[in-house]
Amino acid sequence: MFSIKNESTGQGAAEYILLFGGVIVIAIAALLIYRTYFNNSQTGLNASEDIKDVRNLMNSS
C-alpha cells in the first residue's frame, strides 16, 4: 500500500531549490550592501579618478 507519509523521492530536488534560493538571496543582499557602500559620498571613492591616479603612478616610476 502506498503511503504519502513515507514518500521522500522529491526531497533532494526540494533541498537543491532551497539551497539555490538561499544563494540567490545572499547574492542580492551582498549586491545591495555593496552598492550602498560605494554610493555613499563619505567613502571618498571615485573609480574614474582612482584609475587615473593609478595610471599616473605606474607611468611615473
Protein Blocks (a to p, Z undefined) as FASTA:
>chain_A
ZZfklgcklmmmmmmmmmmmmmmmmmmmmmmmmmmmmmpmklopafklmmmmmmmmmmmZ
Z
